């Protein structure tokens, strides 16, 4: 079970394309995919994020996911580097599916916590892109992205929890209409966290995506970075919608 010993045995015994090794790696990937809410193992995330109190949701979206990605990164980079050719196409496919499904379904949400849940799923796809990069660069970019994503997600859910109150009364986009006129500081902070999650320049999210996509390009996966950039544009369609509601929609008199 020692990761270094596993890597040595895989390399020394020439097991990189062994059917049993591939099957074992696939089963481990399913387990980790469930933990990080990668498509198609993501179905639990929107319901759990929506049903849990906002502080708990923030903890799951940031701390739990960061820990799961740290474990995934360590196991894959330490135990199976010799089998890279066998598992990296699968990781790339999961990354694409996770980005596309997360952003496509997130665009249709009007419940804010469910919208951020699908955004979180999409961000798991961006993080998986880092696994296709060169070893040191992929590890560094994944670590930075995880830290930036965790900070921005905790901030967004903290503000939503503060505004929703103990009974979680504010849940839909309409409940946040005109927030900038009543709580301008909170509205500005929420807008900043959303813009950072989108990867707007000079935010933590921008540098995180820049490092991840650069790692993929240097690893020879330009097409994967292009898919990631397109999905970042799709994410703007629903995240910016919330910002418009905060600032451009009139305050509901009721």
PyMOL commands that set and color helices and strands:
alter all, ss='L'
color gray80, all
select helices_A, chain A and resi 3-12+19-36+43-51+54-79+81-106+112-132+135-164+173-176+179-182+184-198+204-218+222-247
alter helices_A, ss='H'
color red, helices_A
deselect
rebuild
show_as cartoon
